[in-house]
Amino acid sequence: MTLKVIPIRSAAPDSAPPPRYDGAPLVDTLGRGLRDLRISVTDRCNFRCVYCMPREVFDADHKFLPHSAILSFEEIARLARVFVGMGVKKIRLTGGEPLVRRDLHRLVEQLAALDVDLTLTTNGSLLAKQAERLAAAGLKRITVSLDSLDDAVFKAMNDADFPVAKVLEGIEAASAAGLGPVKINMVVKRGTNDQEIVAMARRFRGSGHIVRFIEYMDVGSTNGWRMDDVVPSAEVLERIGRHFALEPLDPGYRGEVAERWRYADGAGEIGVIASVTQAFCRDCNRLRLSTEGALYTCLFAQGGHDLKTPLRGGASDDELRDRIAAVWRARGDRYSEIRTAATAHLPKVEMSYIGG
């Protein structure tokens, strides 16, 4: 199987400069403001999850980005400062698996100096060793991906022979380090791990952690997505509701992707992310910065916008703002609202390259 190459739109010095950014709040063509920035710090991962980096594609011969191609911590921090100055309120560090990037706490220290909600998503495999250092560096919160509590199912999904117990150790280490409440993401795929829905809810009920059940999505071009594999969030809630009474909660902010529900007896809350069956494109306020410095306006984008060339070519902060503003103001993405069986198989950027 061949991995499709997704183009990055050029930012060559001889191209026409974008309009000057006037400092006004950024709004795209559908009236959505910019609030969240997701930064991929590496395209590498130590898992080969079947819905993200299937081993038949990301095998021993796969060519990951050379170190010289990826943004340095200083470059990331500079861009983050520019984004925060343009209204970004939340930054999430992603990968690949961000904790495989050496000395990641150094980047966290730089970003923690900004007036921003700083969080990170990880598969949890290296979290037990790094949680204290990340918290000391200024990380505020953490999200851990965990698709099953059953070792056989979990190992089949991560395809790296990695045990559940090690991820659970990471979750507890993060909580002990003050990174709680930990959010735990479970991607639900029918016939693979959907039998684990209630067990997952039960395991973390009353723990202070928040499990979020995510509909299986057609991310990238290599995971073989089919609508038949999707377990609708309504079904997830119905299954859990047979065992525990649930009550809806209001969103924490506009654009929050998870629909929140609390246990009626006060034993905490869960979330569902229904990006397939109940698209939330109309409130999407997220922009993604790839490992090598390209901007992507949607998780399902077919191309990115190059920031690395001007960044390394001596562009001022004002010039970078102009480029970012032009990208956002031209944005009209609403992929999940127009998804069909045909669009699901269009070439799209891989999630491991821009984060979830």
MARTIPA-32350 format. One record per atom (N, C-alpha, C): z, x, y. Coordinates in steps of 0.2 Angstrom, whole numbers, padded with zeros to 4 digits, always signed. Example, Ala and Ser with C-alpha at 12.3 -4.5 7.8 and 13.67 -1.06 7.14 Angstrom:
BEGIN
+0039+0066-0028
+0039+0062-0022
+0039+0066-0016
+0035+0064-0011
+0036+0068-0005
+0039+0064+0000
***
This chain:
BEGIN
+0000+0004-0006
+0000+0000+0000
+0000+0004+0006
-0004+0003+0011
-0005+0007+0017
-0001+0004+0023
+0003+0007+0027
+0006+0005+0032
+0001+0004+0038
+0001-0001+0041
-0003-0002+0047
-0001+0001+0053
-0005+0004+0057
-0003+0008+0063
-0003+0003+0069
+0002+0002+0073
+0003-0003+0078
+0001+0001+0085
-0003-0001+0089
-0005+0003+0095
+0000+0003+0100
+0001+0008+0104
+0005+0008+0110
+0000+0009+0116
+0001+0004+0120
-0003+0004+0126
-0002+0010+0131
-0007+0013+0133
-0007+0019+0136
-0004+0018+0143
+0000+0024+0145
+0002+0024+0152
+0000+0030+0155
-0007+0032+0154
-0010+0038+0157
-0009+0039+0164
-0008+0045+0167
-0007+0046+0174
-0013+0043+0178
-0019+0043+0175
-0025+0040+0179
-0026+0033+0179
-0021+0029+0176
-0022+0022+0175
-0019+0019+0182
-0021+0013+0184
-0019+0010+0190
-0012+0009+0190
-0008+0011+0195
-0001+0010+0195
+0001+0003+0196
+0006+0001+0192
+0008-0006+0193
+0011-0008+0199
+0012-0015+0201
+0014-0017+0207
+0021-0014+0208
+0023-0013+0214
+0030-0011+0216
+0035-0016+0214
+0041-0014+0211
+0046-0018+0209
+0050-0020+0216
+0051-0026+0217
+0054-0028+0224
+0062-0029+0223
+0064-0028+0217
+0072-0029+0216
+0074-0036+0215
+0069-0041+0215
+0071-0048+0213
+0072-0048+0206
+0076-0053+0204
+0078-0054+0197
+0071-0055+0193
+0071-0052+0187
+0065-0052+0183
+0064-0058+0179
+0058-0061+0180
+0057-0068+0176
+0050-0067+0173
+0049-0069+0166
+0043-0068+0163
+0038-0074+0165
+0033-0075+0161
+0028-0080+0163
+0031-0087+0161
+0036-0087+0156
+0039-0093+0154
+0046-0095+0157
+0047-0091+0162
+0053-0092+0166
+0060-0089+0163
+0059-0084+0158
+0065-0081+0155
+0067-0075+0159
+0073-0074+0160
+0076-0068+0163
+0077-0062+0158
+0078-0056+0160
+0079-0051+0156
+0087-0049+0156
+0090-0050+0150
+0097-0048+0149
+0099-0043+0144
+0095-0043+0139
+0097-0039+0133
+0092-0033+0132
+0094-0027+0130
+0090-0022+0128
+0092-0019+0122
+0087-0019+0117
+0089-0016+0111
+0085-0009+0110
+0089-0004+0108
+0086+0003+0108
+0087+0006+0101
+0081+0007+0099
+0080+0010+0092
+0081+0018+0093
+0086+0021+0090
+0087+0028+0091
+0084+0032+0085
+0081+0029+0080
+0078+0033+0074
+0074+0028+0070
+0068+0030+0068
+0064+0026+0063
+0066+0027+0056
+0071+0031+0055
+0073+0033+0048
+0079+0029+0045
+0080+0028+0039
+0085+0024+0036
+0086+0026+0029
+0093+0026+0027
+0094+0028+0020
+0094+0022+0015
+0092+0016+0017
+0091+0011+0013
+0084+0009+0013
+0082+0005+0008
+0075+0003+0007
+0075-0004+0006
+0078-0008+0011
+0078-0015+0010
+0072-0018+0009
+0071-0023+0004
+0065-0026+0003
+0061-0030+0008
+0066-0032+0013
+0063-0037+0018
+0062-0032+0025
+0063-0026+0024
+0062-0022+0030
+0058-0015+0029
+0060-0011+0024
+0057-0005+0023
+0056-0005+0015
+0051-0009+0012
+0050-0009+0005
+0048-0002+0003
+0051+0000-0003
+0050+0007-0005
+0043+0009-0007
+0039+0004-0009
+0032+0005-0010
+0028+0007-0004
+0030+0006+0002
+0027+0008+0008
+0031+0014+0011
+0037+0013+0012
+0041+0019+0014
+0044+0023+0009
+0039+0027+0006
+0041+0031+0000
+0042+0038+0002
+0042+0043-0003
+0043+0050-0002
+0037+0053+0002
+0032+0050+0002
+0026+0052+0006
+0025+0049+0013
+0030+0045+0015
+0029+0041+0021
+0031+0046+0027
+0027+0047+0032
+0028+0051+0038
+0032+0048+0043
+0038+0050+0044
+0042+0048+0049
+0041+0052+0056
+0043+0050+0061
+0042+0053+0068
+0045+0060+0068
+0041+0065+0070
+0045+0071+0071
+0050+0071+0077
+0055+0076+0077
+0060+0075+0082
+0057+0076+0089
+0052+0080+0090
+0049+0080+0096
+0046+0074+0099
+0045+0069+0095
+0041+0063+0097
+0047+0058+0099
+0053+0058+0097
+0058+0053+0098
+0061+0055+0105
+0064+0050+0108
+0067+0051+0114
+0074+0055+0113
+0076+0059+0118
+0082+0062+0117
+0087+0058+0120
+0094+0060+0119
+0099+0055+0121
+0099+0055+0129
+0097+0061+0132
+0097+0061+0139
+0091+0056+0142
+0086+0056+0138
+0080+0052+0140
+0082+0044+0139
+0086+0043+0134
+0088+0036+0132
+0093+0034+0138
+0097+0038+0139
+0103+0036+0144
+0099+0035+0151
+0095+0039+0153
+0091+0038+0159
+0088+0031+0160
+0084+0030+0155
+0081+0023+0154
+0086+0018+0154
+0091+0018+0151
+0096+0013+0151
+0099+0012+0158
+0100+0017+0161
+0103+0016+0168
+0098+0012+0172
+0091+0014+0171
+0086+0010+0175
+0086+0003+0173
+0087+0001+0167
+0087-0006+0164
+0093-0009+0167
+0099-0006+0167
+0105-0009+0169
+0104-0011+0177
+0101-0006+0180
+0100-0008+0187
+0095-0013+0189
+0092-0015+0184
+0087-0021+0184
+0090-0028+0181
+0096-0028+0179
+0099-0034+0177
+0101-0034+0170
+0100-0029+0166
+0102-0029+0159
+0109-0029+0158
+0112-0034+0154
+0119-0034+0154
+0122-0032+0147
+0117-0031+0142
+0119-0029+0135
+0114-0025+0132
+0117-0019+0129
+0113-0014+0126
+0115-0014+0118
+0111-0015+0114
+0112-0014+0107
+0108-0008+0104
+0112-0004+0101
+0109+0002+0097
+0107+0000+0090
+0100+0002+0088
+0098+0000+0082
+0094+0006+0079
+0091+0005+0073
+0086+0010+0070
+0080+0007+0068
+0078+0008+0062
+0081+0012+0056
+0088+0010+0056
+0092+0015+0053
+0099+0015+0053
+0102+0020+0058
+0105+0018+0064
+0106+0022+0069
+0111+0027+0067
+0116+0026+0062
+0121+0031+0061
+0118+0037+0057
+0112+0037+0055
+0109+0043+0052
+0106+0048+0058
+0106+0046+0064
+0105+0050+0070
+0111+0054+0071
+0110+0061+0071
+0115+0066+0072
+0119+0065+0079
+0125+0065+0078
+0129+0065+0084
+0128+0059+0089
+0127+0054+0086
+0126+0047+0090
+0131+0046+0095
+0138+0048+0093
+0143+0047+0098
+0142+0050+0105
+0138+0055+0105
+0136+0058+0111
+0132+0053+0116
+0127+0050+0113
+0124+0045+0116
+0128+0039+0118
+0133+0037+0114
+0137+0031+0115
+0141+0033+0122
+0144+0039+0122
+0148+0042+0128
+0144+0041+0134
+0137+0042+0134
+0133+0042+0140
+0132+0034+0142
+0131+0030+0137
+0130+0023+0138
+0136+0019+0140
+0142+0022+0138
+0148+0018+0139
+0150+0019+0146
+0147+0024+0150
+0148+0024+0157
+0145+0019+0161
+0140+0015+0158
+0137+0010+0162
+0141+0004+0162
+0139-0001+0167
+0142-0007+0167
+0138-0012+0162
+0140-0011+0156
+0135-0015+0151
+0140-0016+0145
+0138-0022+0141
+0141-0023+0134
+0137-0019+0129
+0141-0014+0126
+0138-0009+0122
+0140-0011+0115
+0135-0012+0110
+0136-0013+0104
+0131-0010+0099
+0131-0011+0093
+0127-0007+0088
+0127-0011+0081
+0121-0010+0078
+0120-0014+0072
+0118-0008+0067
+0122-0009+0061
+0122-0003+0056
+0122-0007+0049
+0119-0003+0044
+0120-0005+0037
+0127-0004+0034
+0131+0000+0038
+0138+0001+0036
+0139+0007+0031
+0134+0010+0029
+0134+0015+0024
+0138+0021+0026
+0137+0023+0033
+0141+0029+0035
+0146+0027+0040
+0148+0020+0040
+0152+0018+0046
+0160+0020+0045
+0162+0021+0038
+0169+0023+0037
+0170+0029+0040
+0165+0034+0040
+0166+0041+0043
+0166+0041+0050
+0162+0036+0053
+0160+0037+0060
+0164+0032+0065
+0167+0027+0062
+0170+0021+0066
+0174+0024+0072
+0179+0028+0070
+0184+0030+0075
+0181+0034+0080
+0176+0038+0079
+0173+0043+0084
+0168+0038+0088
+0165+0033+0086
+0161+0029+0090
+0165+0025+0094
+0171+0022+0092
+0175+0018+0096
+0178+0023+0102
+0180+0029+0100
+0183+0033+0105
+0178+0035+0110
+0171+0035+0108
+0166+0037+0113
+0165+0031+0118
+0167+0025+0116
+0166+0019+0121
+0162+0013+0118
+0160+0014+0111
+0157+0008+0108
+0162+0002+0109
+0159-0004+0110
+0163-0010+0111
+0164-0014+0105
+0158-0015+0102
+0158-0020+0096
+0153-0017+0091
+0153-0020+0085
+0148-0018+0080
+0146-0024+0075
+0140-0023+0073
+0137-0028+0068
+0135-0024+0062
+0137-0027+0056
+0136-0024+0050
+0131-0028+0045
+0126-0026+0043
+0121-0030+0038
+0124-0029+0031
+0125-0035+0028
+0128-0035+0021
+0125-0042+0018
+0120-0041+0013
+0116-0046+0011
+0119-0050+0005
+0124-0046+0002
+0127-0049-0004
+0134-0046-0006
+0138-0049-0009
+0145-0046-0011
+0144-0044-0019
+0139-0046-0022
+0138-0044-0029
+0134-0038-0029
+0137-0033-0033
+0134-0026-0033
+0127-0026-0035
+0125-0030-0040
+0119-0030-0043
+0114-0032-0038
+0115-0038-0035
+0111-0041-0030
+0110-0037-0024
+0116-0034-0022
+0116-0030-0016
+0111-0023-0017
+0112-0020-0023
+0108-0014-0024
+0101-0016-0025
+0099-0022-0028
+0092-0023-0028
+0089-0024-0022
+0093-0027-0017
+0090-0028-0010
+0090-0022-0006
+0095-0018-0006
+0095-0011-0002
+0091-0006-0006
+0089-0007-0012
+0085-0002-0016
+0087+0005-0015
+0093+0006-0014
+0096+0013-0014
+0102+0014-0018
+0103+0010-0022
+0109+0010-0027
+0116+0011-0023
+0116+0008-0017
+0122+0008-0013
+0127+0003-0015
+0133+0004-0016
+0138-0001-0018
+0141-0005-0012
+0143-0011-0014
+0146-0016-0009
+0152-0013-0006
+0156-0010-0010
+0163-0008-0009
+0163-0003-0003
+0157+0001-0002
+0157+0006+0003
+0156+0003+0010
+0152-0002+0010
+0151-0006+0016
+0157-0010+0018
+0161-0013+0013
+0167-0016+0015
+0172-0011+0018
+0172-0005+0015
+0176+0000+0018
+0174+0002+0026
+0168+0002+0027
+0165+0003+0034
+0167-0003+0038
+0167-0009+0036
+0169-0015+0040
+0177-0014+0042
+0181-0012+0037
+0188-0012+0038
+0189-0006+0043
+0186-0001+0042
+0187+0005+0046
+0185+0003+0054
+0179+0000+0054
+0177-0002+0061
+0183-0007+0064
+0185-0012+0060
+0190-0016+0063
+0197-0012+0065
+0199-0007+0061
+0205-0003+0062
+0204+0001+0068
+0197+0003+0070
+0196+0007+0076
+0195+0003+0082
+0196-0004+0081
+0196-0008+0087
+0189-0011+0089
+0184-0011+0084
+0177-0013+0085
+0177-0020+0083
+0182-0024+0082
+0182-0031+0080
+0182-0036+0086
+0180-0042+0084
+0178-0044+0078
+0172-0042+0075
+0171-0039+0069
+0165-0037+0067
+0160-0043+0065
+0154-0042+0067
+0149-0047+0065
+0146-0045+0059
+0145-0049+0054
+0142-0047+0047
+0136-0051+0046
+0130-0048+0046
+0123-0051+0046
+0121-0052+0038
+0120-0058+0036
+0117-0059+0029
+0110-0062+0030
+0105-0058+0028
+0098-0061+0028
+0097-0065+0021
+0096-0071+0022
+0096-0075+0016
+0089-0076+0013
+0088-0074+0007
+0081-0075+0004
+0082-0080-0002
+0078-0085-0002
+0079-0090-0008
+0077-0086-0015
+0081-0087-0020
+0080-0085-0026
+0082-0077-0027
+0084-0075-0022
+0087-0068-0022
+0094-0067-0021
+0096-0070-0015
+0104-0069-0014
+0107-0076-0011
+0103-0081-0011
+0105-0087-0008
+0111-0090-0012
+0112-0088-0018
+0118-0091-0022
+0124-0087-0019
+0124-0083-0015
+0129-0079-0012
+0132-0082-0005
+0129-0087-0003
+0130-0090+0004
+0138-0092+0004
+0140-0096+0000
+0147-0099+0000
+0152-0093-0001
+0150-0089-0006
+0155-0083-0008
+0156-0078-0001
+0150-0078+0002
+0151-0073+0008
+0155-0077+0014
+0154-0083+0015
+0158-0087+0019
+0166-0087+0017
+0167-0088+0011
+0174-0088+0008
+0177-0081+0009
+0173-0076+0008
+0176-0069+0008
+0179-0067+0015
+0175-0069+0020
+0177-0067+0027
+0181-0072+0031
+0181-0078+0028
+0185-0084+0031
+0192-0082+0032
+0195-0082+0038
+0201-0080+0040
+0202-0073+0041
+0197-0069+0041
+0198-0062+0041
+0198-0060+0049
+0195-0064+0053
+0194-0062+0060
+0187-0060+0061
+0183-0058+0056
+0176-0056+0056
+0172-0062+0056
+0165-0062+0058
+0161-0067+0059
+0155-0066+0055
+0153-0070+0050
+0147-0069+0046
+0142-0074+0049
+0136-0071+0050
+0130-0074+0052
+0125-0074+0047
+0122-0080+0045
+0117-0081+0040
+0110-0081+0044
+0106-0077+0042
+0099-0076+0045
+0094-0078+0041
+0089-0083+0044
+0083-0085+0040
+0079-0079+0039
+0076-0078+0033
+0072-0073+0031
+0065-0074+0035
+0063-0068+0038
+0058-0068+0043
+0052-0064+0041
+0046-0065+0044
+0040-0061+0043
+0040-0055+0047
+0045-0051+0047
+0045-0045+0052
+0040-0040+0049
+0037-0037+0053
+0032-0031+0051
+0026-0034+0047
+0023-0030+0043
+0017-0032+0040
+0018-0030+0032
+0024-0028+0030
+0024-0026+0023
+0029-0029+0018
+0033-0035+0021
+0038-0037+0017
+0036-0043+0012
+0029-0045+0013
+0027-0050+0008
+0030-0057+0009
+0031-0059+0016
+0035-0065+0018
+0031-0071+0015
+0035-0076+0013
+0032-0083+0012
+0037-0088+0014
+0034-0094+0017
+0039-0099+0019
+0043-0101+0013
+0041-0101+0007
+0045-0104+0002
+0051-0099+0001
+0051-0093+0003
+0057-0089+0003
+0063-0090+0008
+0061-0095+0013
+0066-0096+0018
+0071-0101+0016
+0077-0100+0017
+0082-0105+0016
+0084-0107+0023
+0082-0113+0025
+0084-0116+0032
+0091-0115+0034
+0093-0114+0040
+0100-0114+0042
+0103-0120+0041
+0100-0126+0041
+0103-0132+0040
+0105-0133+0033
+0102-0130+0028
+0104-0130+0021
+0110-0125+0020
+0110-0120+0024
+0116-0115+0024
+0122-0119+0026
+0121-0122+0031
+0127-0126+0034
+0129-0131+0029
+0124-0135+0026
+0126-0140+0021
+0130-0137+0015
+0127-0131+0013
+0131-0128+0007
+0138-0126+0009
+0139-0123+0014
+0146-0121+0016
+0150-0127+0018
+0147-0132+0021
+0151-0138+0023
+0153-0142+0017
+0150-0141+0011
+0153-0144+0005
+0160-0142+0003
+0162-0136+0005
+0168-0132+0004
+0173-0132+0010
+0170-0131+0016
+0174-0130+0022
+0171-0135+0027
+0176-0139+0030
+0173-0143+0036
+0172-0138+0042
+0166-0140+0045
+0163-0136+0051
+0163-0140+0057
+0164-0137+0063
+0163-0140+0069
+0158-0136+0074
+0154-0138+0077
+0149-0134+0082
+0153-0131+0088
+0151-0125+0090
+0154-0122+0096
+0148-0121+0101
+0150-0121+0107
+0145-0120+0112
+0143-0113+0112
+0136-0111+0114
+0134-0104+0115
+0138-0100+0119
+0139-0094+0118
+0143-0090+0123
+0139-0088+0129
+0132-0088+0129
+0128-0087+0135
+0121-0090+0133
+0117-0091+0138
+0110-0093+0137
+0106-0087+0134
+0103-0089+0129
+0099-0084+0125
+0102-0082+0119
+0109-0084+0118
+0112-0081+0111
+0108-0084+0105
+0107-0079+0101
+0102-0081+0095
+0106-0085+0090
+0112-0084+0089
+0116-0087+0084
+0119-0094+0086
+0118-0099+0082
+0121-0105+0083
+0128-0105+0080
+0133-0106+0084
+0140-0105+0081
+0143-0111+0079
+0147-0110+0073
+0151-0115+0070
+0158-0113+0069
+0163-0117+0070
+0170-0115+0068
+0173-0119+0062
+0177-0116+0058
+0180-0119+0053
+0185-0124+0056
+0185-0130+0054
+0189-0136+0057
+0197-0134+0057
+0199-0130+0052
+0206-0128+0051
+0208-0122+0055
+0203-0120+0059
+0205-0114+0063
+0204-0107+0060
+0201-0107+0054
+0201-0100+0050
+0195-0096+0052
+0193-0097+0059
+0187-0093+0061
+0181-0096+0062
+0175-0092+0063
+0169-0095+0064
+0164-0092+0060
+0158-0095+0059
+0152-0092+0057
+0146-0093+0061
+0140-0090+0060
+0134-0092+0064
+0128-0092+0060
+0123-0096+0062
+0117-0096+0059
+0111-0094+0064
+0107-0090+0061
+0101-0088+0066
+0095-0091+0063
+0092-0097+0066
+0087-0101+0063
+0080-0099+0066
+0078-0093+0066
+0072-0091+0070
+0066-0093+0067
+0066-0096+0061
+0060-0098+0058
+0060-0106+0059
+0065-0109+0057
+0065-0117+0057
+0067-0120+0064
+0070-0116+0068
+0072-0119+0074
+0071-0113+0079
+0065-0112+0081
+0063-0106+0085
+0067-0107+0092
+0069-0101+0094
+0073-0101+0101
+0069-0096+0106
+0063-0096+0105
+0059-0092+0110
+0060-0094+0117
+0061-0100+0118
+0061-0103+0125
+0067-0099+0129
+0072-0097+0126
+0078-0093+0129
+0078-0086+0128
+0073-0083+0125
+0073-0076+0123
+0073-0071+0129
+0078-0067+0129
+0079-0063+0135
+0080-0056+0133
+0076-0054+0127
+0077-0047+0125
+0071-0043+0125
+0072-0037+0127
+0067-0032+0127
+0069-0026+0122
+0064-0023+0119
+0065-0018+0114
+0062-0011+0116
+0066-0006+0115
+0064+0001+0117
+0063+0005+0110
+0057+0007+0108
+0056+0010+0102
+0059+0017+0102
+0059+0020+0096
+0062+0027+0095
+0058+0032+0099
+0051+0031+0100
+0047+0036+0104
+0046+0033+0111
+0050+0028+0113
+0049+0027+0120
+0044+0022+0122
+0042+0017+0118
+0038+0011+0119
+0042+0005+0120
+0040+0001+0125
+0043-0006+0126
+0039-0011+0122
+0043-0015+0118
+0040-0021+0114
+0044-0027+0117
+0040-0032+0118
+0042-0038+0122
+0044-0044+0116
+0043-0042+0110
+0045-0047+0105
+0046-0043+0098
+0050-0046+0094
+0051-0043+0087
+0045-0043+0083
+0040-0048+0085
+0034-0049+0081
+0028-0046+0085
+0029-0041+0089
+0024-0039+0094
+0018-0035+0090
+0012-0035+0092
+0007-0032+0089
+0005-0025+0093
+0009-0024+0098
+0008-0018+0102
+0013-0017+0107
+0014-0010+0109
+0020-0009+0114
+0017-0006+0120
+0021-0004+0125
+0020-0001+0131
+0023+0005+0132
+0019+0010+0133
+0022+0017+0133
+0026+0019+0139
+0032+0021+0138
+0036+0023+0144
+0038+0031+0143
+0037+0033+0137
+0038+0041+0136
+0033+0045+0140
+0027+0043+0141
+0022+0048+0145
+0024+0048+0152
+0026+0043+0156
+0028+0044+0162
+0035+0047+0163
+0039+0045+0158
+0046+0048+0158
+0046+0056+0158
+0042+0058+0153
+0041+0065+0152
+0036+0069+0157
+0033+0064+0161
+0028+0067+0165
+0030+0067+0173
+0037+0066+0174
+0040+0067+0180
+0040+0061+0184
+0039+0055+0181
+0040+0049+0185
+0047+0048+0188
+0047+0045+0194
+0054+0044+0197
+0057+0037+0194
+0063+0036+0195
+0066+0030+0193
+0063+0024+0196
+0060+0024+0202
+0057+0019+0205
+0050+0017+0201
+0047+0023+0199
+0041+0022+0196
+0042+0019+0189
+0047+0021+0186
+0049+0018+0179
+0051+0010+0180
+0054+0009+0185
+0056+0002+0186
+0049-0002+0187
+0045+0000+0191
+0038-0003+0192
+0035-0005+0186
+0035+0000+0181
+0032-0001+0175
+0035-0006+0170
+0042-0006+0170
+0046-0011+0166
+0045-0018+0169
+0045-0018+0176
+0045-0025+0179
+0038-0028+0177
+0033-0024+0178
+0026-0026+0176
+0025-0029+0169
+0029-0025+0164
+0028-0028+0157
+0032-0034+0157
+0038-0035+0159
+0042-0041+0158
+0038-0047+0162
+0036-0046+0168
+0033-0051+0172
+0027-0054+0169
+0023-0050+0164
+0017-0052+0161
+0019-0055+0154
+0025-0055+0152
+0027-0057+0145
+0026-0064+0144
+0023-0066+0139
+0022-0073+0137
+0024-0074+0130
+0027-0070+0126
+0028-0070+0119
+0032-0077+0117
+0030-0080+0112
+0033-0085+0109
+0031-0086+0101
+0031-0080+0098
+0029-0080+0091
+0032-0085+0086
+0038-0086+0086
+0042-0090+0082
+0040-0097+0083
+0038-0099+0089
+0036-0106+0090
+0029-0108+0088
+0025-0102+0087
+0018-0104+0085
+0016-0101+0078
+0022-0099+0074
+0021-0096+0067
+0018-0100+0063
+0013-0098+0059
+0010-0101+0053
+0009-0096+0048
+0006-0099+0042
+0005-0095+0036
+0000-0089+0038
-0004-0091+0043
-0010-0086+0045
-0006-0080+0049
-0003-0082+0054
+0000-0078+0059
+0005-0073+0055
+0008-0075+0050
+0013-0071+0046
+0010-0065+0043
+0004-0065+0042
+0001-0059+0039
-0003-0055+0044
-0003-0056+0051
-0006-0052+0056
-0002-0045+0056
-0005-0040+0058
-0002-0034+0059
+0003-0034+0064
+0010-0032+0063
+0015-0032+0068
+0019-0026+0067
+0022-0024+0073
+0027-0018+0072
+0032-0019+0067
+0034-0014+0064
+0039-0014+0058
+0046-0014+0062
+0050-0018+0059
+0057-0019+0061
+0061-0013+0061
+0059-0008+0056
+0063-0002+0056
+0061+0003+0062
+0056+0001+0065
+0053+0005+0071
+0056+0003+0078
+0058-0004+0078
+0061-0006+0085
+0068-0009+0084
+0070-0010+0078
+0077-0013+0077
+0076-0020+0076
+0081-0024+0074
+0081-0031+0072
+0082-0035+0079
***
